Amino acid sequence: MTKPYLVGILPAAQKDLKKIGEPHLSRIRGLILGLAIQPRPPRVKKLAGGSLAYRIRCGVYRILYEINDQVRTVEVFRVAHRREAYR
């Protein structure tokens, strides 16, 4: 079995999470924790522009994060409603 990734949530994403209510919040937390085991789950999309960023859909919310395979980390930098996620 491979070593799990370390998942970090940047301060901006922590602030985003405080604005989200149930039942979305528990599902989003579950998806974020799952990134430690599988950082590229099914239906994940790589963002355009040559960046290392990916996004996962969770209903009307988007979880934006970067993967560093060399040090096995995942950094969540944004969790937002789909109309605000890419600004």
N, CA, C and O atoms as a GROMACS GRO file, in nm:
protein
  348
    1MET      N    1   0.084  -0.119   0.000
    1MET     CA    2   0.000   0.000   0.000
    1MET      C    3   0.088   0.124   0.000
    1MET      O    4   0.189   0.129   0.070
    2THR      N    5   0.050   0.223  -0.077
    2THR     CA    6   0.130   0.345  -0.085
    2THR      C    7   0.100   0.438   0.032
    2THR      O    8  -0.006   0.432   0.094
    3LYS      N    9   0.196   0.521   0.060
    3LYS     CA   10   0.185   0.617   0.170
    3LYS      C   11   0.082   0.724   0.132
    3LYS      O   12   0.083   0.773   0.020
    4PRO      N   13  -0.008   0.761   0.226
    4PRO     CA   14  -0.108   0.864   0.193
    4PRO      C   15  -0.045   1.003   0.179
    4PRO      O   16   0.063   1.030   0.232
    5TYR      N   17  -0.115   1.088   0.108
    5TYR     CA   18  -0.074   1.227   0.092
    5TYR      C   19  -0.111   1.306   0.217
    5TYR      O   20  -0.208   1.272   0.285
    6LEU      N   21  -0.035   1.409   0.247
    6LEU     CA   22  -0.067   1.500   0.356
    6LEU      C   23  -0.156   1.610   0.298
    6LEU      O   24  -0.118   1.676   0.201
    7VAL      N   25  -0.273   1.630   0.356
    7VAL     CA   26  -0.368   1.729   0.305
    7VAL      C   27  -0.363   1.853   0.392
    7VAL      O   28  -0.380   1.845   0.514
    8GLY      N   29  -0.340   1.968   0.330
    8GLY     CA   30  -0.340   2.095   0.401
    8GLY      C   31  -0.449   2.185   0.346
    8GLY      O   32  -0.478   2.184   0.226
    9ILE      N   33  -0.509   2.264   0.434
    9ILE     CA   34  -0.613   2.358   0.392
    9ILE      C   35  -0.560   2.498   0.421
    9ILE      O   36  -0.539   2.534   0.537
   10LEU      N   37  -0.539   2.575   0.316
   10LEU     CA   38  -0.486   2.710   0.331
   10LEU      C   39  -0.587   2.801   0.400
   10LEU      O   40  -0.707   2.772   0.397
   11PRO      N   41  -0.541   2.909   0.463
   11PRO     CA   42  -0.632   2.998   0.537
   11PRO      C   43  -0.750   3.049   0.455
   11PRO      O   44  -0.861   3.061   0.509
   12ALA      N   45  -0.731   3.080   0.329
   12ALA     CA   46  -0.842   3.128   0.246
   12ALA      C   47  -0.950   3.021   0.233
   12ALA      O   48  -1.069   3.052   0.236
   13ALA      N   49  -0.909   2.896   0.218
   13ALA     CA   50  -1.006   2.786   0.208
   13ALA      C   51  -1.074   2.762   0.343
   13ALA      O   52  -1.193   2.729   0.346
   14GLN      N   53  -1.002   2.778   0.453
   14GLN     CA   54  -1.063   2.763   0.585
   14GLN      C   55  -1.172   2.868   0.604
   14GLN      O   56  -1.278   2.840   0.660
   15LYS      N   57  -1.145   2.990   0.558
   15LYS     CA   58  -1.243   3.097   0.566
   15LYS      C   59  -1.365   3.064   0.479
   15LYS      O   60  -1.479   3.088   0.520
   16ASP      N   61  -1.340   3.008   0.360
   16ASP     CA   62  -1.450   2.967   0.273
   16ASP      C   63  -1.537   2.862   0.341
   16ASP      O   64  -1.660   2.869   0.334
   17LEU      N   65  -1.474   2.765   0.408
   17LEU     CA   66  -1.549   2.656   0.472
   17LEU      C   67  -1.641   2.707   0.584
   17LEU      O   68  -1.747   2.650   0.607
   18LYS      N   69  -1.600   2.814   0.652
   18LYS     CA   70  -1.682   2.868   0.760
   18LYS      C   71  -1.813   2.926   0.708
   18LYS      O   72  -1.909   2.938   0.784
   19LYS      N   73  -1.818   2.963   0.580
   19LYS     CA   74  -1.937   3.023   0.521
   19LYS      C   75  -2.037   2.918   0.472
   19LYS      O   76  -2.152   2.953   0.441
   20ILE      N   77  -1.997   2.793   0.465
   20ILE     CA   78  -2.080   2.688   0.406
   20ILE      C   79  -2.155   2.615   0.516
   20ILE      O   80  -2.098   2.577   0.618
   21GLY      N   81  -2.284   2.596   0.495
   21GLY     CA   82  -2.368   2.528   0.593
   21GLY      C   83  -2.388   2.382   0.559
   21GLY      O   84  -2.346   2.334   0.454
   22GLU      N   85  -2.453   2.311   0.652
   22GLU     CA   86  -2.487   2.171   0.630
   22GLU      C   87  -2.598   2.164   0.527
   22GLU      O   88  -2.671   2.263   0.516
   23PRO      N   89  -2.618   2.060   0.452
   23PRO     CA   90  -2.546   1.933   0.453
   23PRO      C   91  -2.420   1.936   0.366
   23PRO      O   92  -2.346   1.838   0.361
   24HIS      N   93  -2.397   2.047   0.296
   24HIS     CA   94  -2.283   2.054   0.204
   24HIS      C   95  -2.150   2.041   0.276
   24HIS      O   96  -2.058   1.979   0.224
   25LEU      N   97  -2.139   2.099   0.394
   25LEU     CA   98  -2.012   2.103   0.465
   25LEU      C   99  -1.959   1.963   0.498
   25LEU      O  100  -1.840   1.937   0.479
   26SER      N  101  -2.044   1.875   0.545
   26SER     CA  102  -1.996   1.741   0.580
   26SER      C  103  -1.952   1.664   0.456
   26SER      O  104  -1.855   1.588   0.460
   27ARG      N  105  -2.022   1.682   0.346
   27ARG     CA  106  -1.983   1.614   0.222
   27ARG      C  107  -1.850   1.670   0.169
   27ARG      O  108  -1.765   1.594   0.123
   28ILE      N  109  -1.832   1.802   0.175
   28ILE     CA  110  -1.708   1.865   0.131
   28ILE      C  111  -1.591   1.816   0.217
   28ILE      O  112  -1.485   1.784   0.164
   29ARG      N  113  -1.610   1.811   0.347
   29ARG     CA  114  -1.503   1.763   0.437
   29ARG      C  115  -1.464   1.620   0.402
   29ARG      O  116  -1.346   1.586   0.402
   30GLY      N  117  -1.563   1.537   0.373
   30GLY     CA  118  -1.535   1.399   0.335
   30GLY      C  119  -1.453   1.390   0.208
   30GLY      O  120  -1.362   1.308   0.198
   31LEU      N  121  -1.486   1.474   0.109
   31LEU     CA  122  -1.409   1.474  -0.015
   31LEU      C  123  -1.265   1.521   0.008
   31LEU      O  124  -1.171   1.465  -0.048
   32ILE      N  125  -1.249   1.624   0.091
   32ILE     CA  126  -1.114   1.675   0.121
   32ILE      C  127  -1.031   1.569   0.191
   32ILE      O  128  -0.914   1.549   0.156
   33LEU      N  129  -1.089   1.500   0.288
   33LEU     CA  130  -1.016   1.394   0.358
   33LEU      C  131  -0.982   1.278   0.264
   33LEU      O  132  -0.878   1.215   0.279
   34GLY      N  133  -1.068   1.252   0.169
   34GLY     CA  134  -1.043   1.146   0.072
   34GLY      C  135  -0.926   1.175  -0.020
   34GLY      O  136  -0.870   1.083  -0.080
   35LEU      N  137  -0.889   1.303  -0.033
   35LEU     CA  138  -0.775   1.339  -0.118
   35LEU      C  139  -0.643   1.281  -0.066
   35LEU      O  140  -0.548   1.265  -0.142
   36ALA      N  141  -0.637   1.249   0.062
   36ALA     CA  142  -0.516   1.189   0.120
   36ALA      C  143  -0.492   1.051   0.060
   36ALA      O  144  -0.377   1.012   0.038
   37ILE      N  145  -0.598   0.977   0.034
   37ILE     CA  146  -0.587   0.842  -0.021
   37ILE      C  147  -0.578   0.845  -0.173
   37ILE      O  148  -0.497   0.775  -0.233
   38GLN      N  149  -0.664   0.928  -0.234
   38GLN     CA  150  -0.670   0.933  -0.380
   38GLN      C  151  -0.677   1.080  -0.424
   38GLN      O  152  -0.786   1.136  -0.434
   39PRO      N  153  -0.562   1.144  -0.450
   39PRO     CA  154  -0.562   1.286  -0.484
   39PRO      C  155  -0.622   1.317  -0.621
   39PRO      O  156  -0.654   1.432  -0.651
   40ARG      N  157  -0.637   1.216  -0.704
   40ARG     CA  158  -0.700   1.236  -0.836
   40ARG      C  159  -0.819   1.139  -0.848
   40ARG      O  160  -0.814   1.042  -0.924
   41PRO      N  161  -0.927   1.168  -0.774
   41PRO     CA  162  -1.042   1.078  -0.776
   41PRO      C  163  -1.115   1.085  -0.911
   41PRO      O  164  -1.087   1.173  -0.992
   42PRO      N  165  -1.208   0.992  -0.935
   42PRO     CA  166  -1.286   0.999  -1.059
   42PRO      C  167  -1.358   1.133  -1.070
   42PRO      O  168  -1.400   1.189  -0.969
   43ARG      N  169  -1.372   1.182  -1.188
   43ARG     CA  170  -1.441   1.308  -1.220
   43ARG      C  171  -1.364   1.432  -1.177
   43ARG      O  172  -1.420   1.542  -1.179
   44VAL      N  173  -1.238   1.420  -1.139
   44VAL     CA  174  -1.157   1.537  -1.110
   44VAL      C  175  -1.116   1.601  -1.242
   44VAL      O  176  -1.095   1.530  -1.341
   45LYS      N  177  -1.103   1.732  -1.244
   45LYS     CA  178  -1.061   1.803  -1.365
   45LYS      C  179  -0.937   1.885  -1.334
   45LYS      O  180  -0.928   1.951  -1.231
   46LYS      N  181  -0.841   1.880  -1.426
   46LYS     CA  182  -0.722   1.966  -1.415
   46LYS      C  183  -0.760   2.101  -1.472
   46LYS      O  184  -0.819   2.109  -1.579
   47LEU      N  185  -0.726   2.208  -1.402
   47LEU     CA  186  -0.760   2.342  -1.448
   47LEU      C  187  -0.667   2.384  -1.561
   47LEU      O  188  -0.550   2.346  -1.564
   48ALA      N  189  -0.719   2.462  -1.653
   48ALA     CA  190  -0.643   2.508  -1.768
   48ALA      C  191  -0.541   2.613  -1.726
   48ALA      O  192  -0.546   2.664  -1.614
   49GLY      N  193  -0.450   2.644  -1.815
   49GLY     CA  194  -0.352   2.748  -1.789
   49GLY      C  195  -0.217   2.696  -1.745
   49GLY      O  196  -0.132   2.774  -1.702
   50GLY      N  197  -0.194   2.567  -1.754
   50GLY     CA  198  -0.065   2.512  -1.721
   50GLY      C  199  -0.034   2.504  -1.573
   50GLY      O  200   0.079   2.474  -1.534
   51SER      N  201  -0.133   2.531  -1.488
   51SER     CA  202  -0.108   2.524  -1.345
   51SER      C  203  -0.118   2.380  -1.297
   51SER      O  204  -0.155   2.290  -1.373
   52LEU      N  205  -0.084   2.359  -1.172
   52LEU     CA  206  -0.092   2.226  -1.111
   52LEU      C  207  -0.225   2.208  -1.039
   52LEU      O  208  -0.241   2.113  -0.962
   53ALA      N  209  -0.320   2.298  -1.063
   53ALA     CA  210  -0.446   2.299  -0.989
   53ALA      C  211  -0.548   2.202  -1.047
   53ALA      O  212  -0.554   2.179  -1.168
   54TYR      N  213  -0.628   2.148  -0.957
   54TYR     CA  214  -0.736   2.057  -0.992
   54TYR      C  215  -0.863   2.105  -0.924
   54TYR      O  216  -0.858   2.186  -0.832
   55ARG      N  217  -0.977   2.054  -0.971
   55ARG     CA  218  -1.102   2.086  -0.904
   55ARG      C  219  -1.191   1.963  -0.896
   55ARG      O  220  -1.192   1.878  -0.985
   56ILE      N  221  -1.265   1.957  -0.786
   56ILE     CA  222  -1.365   1.854  -0.766
   56ILE      C  223  -1.499   1.925  -0.748
   56ILE      O  224  -1.507   2.026  -0.678
   57ARG      N  225  -1.601   1.872  -0.810
   57ARG     CA  226  -1.736   1.924  -0.791
   57ARG      C  227  -1.800   1.856  -0.672
   57ARG      O  228  -1.787   1.735  -0.652
   58CYS      N  229  -1.870   1.935  -0.593
   58CYS     CA  230  -1.947   1.883  -0.480
   58CYS      C  231  -2.079   1.960  -0.481
   58CYS      O  232  -2.094   2.059  -0.409
   59GLY      N  233  -2.173   1.914  -0.561
   59GLY     CA  234  -2.298   1.987  -0.578
   59GLY      C  235  -2.271   2.119  -0.645
   59GLY      O  236  -2.211   2.123  -0.753
   60VAL      N  237  -2.314   2.228  -0.584
   60VAL     CA  238  -2.291   2.361  -0.642
   60VAL      C  239  -2.157   2.420  -0.597
   60VAL      O  240  -2.122   2.532  -0.636
   61TYR      N  241  -2.082   2.347  -0.516
   61TYR     CA  242  -1.953   2.395  -0.467
   61TYR      C  243  -1.838   2.331  -0.544
   61TYR      O  244  -1.852   2.223  -0.600
   62ARG      N  245  -1.725   2.401  -0.546
   62ARG     CA  246  -1.603   2.352  -0.610
   62ARG      C  247  -1.490   2.354  -0.508
   62ARG      O  248  -1.472   2.451  -0.434
   63ILE      N  249  -1.414   2.246  -0.505
   63ILE     CA  250  -1.295   2.236  -0.420
   63ILE      C  251  -1.175   2.248  -0.513
   63ILE      O  252  -1.155   2.162  -0.599
   64LEU      N  253  -1.096   2.352  -0.496
   64LEU     CA  254  -0.979   2.377  -0.580
   64LEU      C  255  -0.853   2.346  -0.499
   64LEU      O  256  -0.839   2.390  -0.385
   65TYR      N  257  -0.763   2.270  -0.560
   65TYR     CA  258  -0.645   2.227  -0.486
   65TYR      C  259  -0.529   2.198  -0.580
   65TYR      O  260  -0.547   2.183  -0.701
   66GLU      N  261  -0.409   2.191  -0.522
   66GLU     CA  262  -0.288   2.158  -0.596
   66GLU      C  263  -0.226   2.032  -0.537
   66GLU      O  264  -0.234   2.006  -0.417
   67ILE      N  265  -0.164   1.954  -0.624
   67ILE     CA  266  -0.099   1.829  -0.583
   67ILE      C  267   0.050   1.842  -0.606
   67ILE      O  268   0.093   1.887  -0.713
   68ASN      N  269   0.130   1.803  -0.507
   68ASN     CA  270   0.274   1.794  -0.523
   68ASN      C  271   0.312   1.648  -0.500
   68ASN      O  272   0.319   1.602  -0.387
   69ASP      N  273   0.337   1.576  -0.609
   69ASP     CA  274   0.366   1.433  -0.599
   69ASP      C  275   0.504   1.404  -0.541
   69ASP      O  276   0.524   1.296  -0.484
   70GLN      N  277   0.599   1.496  -0.553
   70GLN     CA  278   0.734   1.472  -0.500
   70GLN      C  279   0.733   1.461  -0.348
   70GLN      O  280   0.798   1.373  -0.292
   71VAL      N  281   0.660   1.549  -0.282
   71VAL     CA  282   0.655   1.547  -0.135
   71VAL      C  283   0.522   1.492  -0.082
   71VAL      O  284   0.498   1.493   0.038
   72ARG      N  285   0.438   1.445  -0.174
   72ARG     CA  286   0.310   1.380  -0.143
   72ARG      C  287   0.221   1.470  -0.056
   72ARG      O  288   0.180   1.432   0.054
   73THR      N  289   0.192   1.590  -0.109
   73THR     CA  290   0.103   1.682  -0.040
   73THR      C  291  -0.009   1.727  -0.133
   73THR      O  292   0.006   1.730  -0.256
   74VAL      N  293  -0.119   1.761  -0.072
   74VAL     CA  294  -0.233   1.821  -0.140
   74VAL      C  295  -0.267   1.947  -0.063
   74VAL      O  296  -0.285   1.942   0.059
   75GLU      N  297  -0.275   2.063  -0.132
   75GLU     CA  298  -0.310   2.189  -0.066
   75GLU      C  299  -0.440   2.240  -0.123
   75GLU      O  300  -0.448   2.274  -0.242
   76VAL      N  301  -0.542   2.247  -0.040
   76VAL     CA  302  -0.671   2.302  -0.080
   76VAL      C  303  -0.660   2.453  -0.064
   76VAL      O  304  -0.634   2.503   0.046
   77PHE      N  305  -0.680   2.526  -0.175
   77PHE     CA  306  -0.666   2.671  -0.167
   77PHE      C  307  -0.797   2.746  -0.184
   77PHE      O  308  -0.801   2.867  -0.162
   78ARG      N  309  -0.903   2.677  -0.222
   78ARG     CA  310  -1.032   2.746  -0.238
   78ARG      C  311  -1.145   2.645  -0.230
   78ARG      O  312  -1.136   2.537  -0.287
   79VAL      N  313  -1.251   2.681  -0.160
   79VAL     CA  314  -1.376   2.606  -0.158
   79VAL      C  315  -1.486   2.710  -0.173
   79VAL      O  316  -1.508   2.790  -0.083
   80ALA      N  317  -1.554   2.708  -0.287
   80ALA     CA  318  -1.650   2.815  -0.313
   80ALA      C  319  -1.765   2.767  -0.400
   80ALA      O  320  -1.758   2.663  -0.465
   81HIS      N  321  -1.872   2.847  -0.399
   81HIS     CA  322  -1.984   2.822  -0.488
   81HIS      C  323  -1.934   2.834  -0.631
   81HIS      O  324  -1.842   2.910  -0.659
   82ARG      N  325  -1.993   2.758  -0.720
   82ARG     CA  326  -1.942   2.752  -0.857
   82ARG      C  327  -1.938   2.887  -0.926
   82ARG      O  328  -1.852   2.908  -1.012
   83ARG      N  329  -2.026   2.980  -0.893
   83ARG     CA  330  -2.025   3.111  -0.959
   83ARG      C  331  -1.911   3.199  -0.910
   83ARG      O  332  -1.878   3.298  -0.974
   84GLU      N  333  -1.850   3.163  -0.794
   84GLU     CA  334  -1.743   3.244  -0.736
   84GLU      C  335  -1.608   3.175  -0.736
   84GLU      O  336  -1.507   3.240  -0.707
   85ALA      N  337  -1.602   3.048  -0.768
   85ALA     CA  338  -1.481   2.967  -0.748
   85ALA      C  339  -1.363   3.009  -0.834
   85ALA      O  340  -1.249   2.996  -0.790
   86TYR      N  341  -1.387   3.057  -0.953
   86TYR     CA  342  -1.276   3.081  -1.046
   86TYR      C  343  -1.237   3.228  -1.058
   86TYR      O  344  -1.163   3.265  -1.150
   87ARG      N  345  -1.284   3.310  -0.970
   87ARG     CA  346  -1.249   3.453  -0.974
   87ARG      C  347  -1.114   3.478  -0.914
   87ARG      O  348  -1.069   3.593  -0.909
   0.00000   0.00000   0.00000
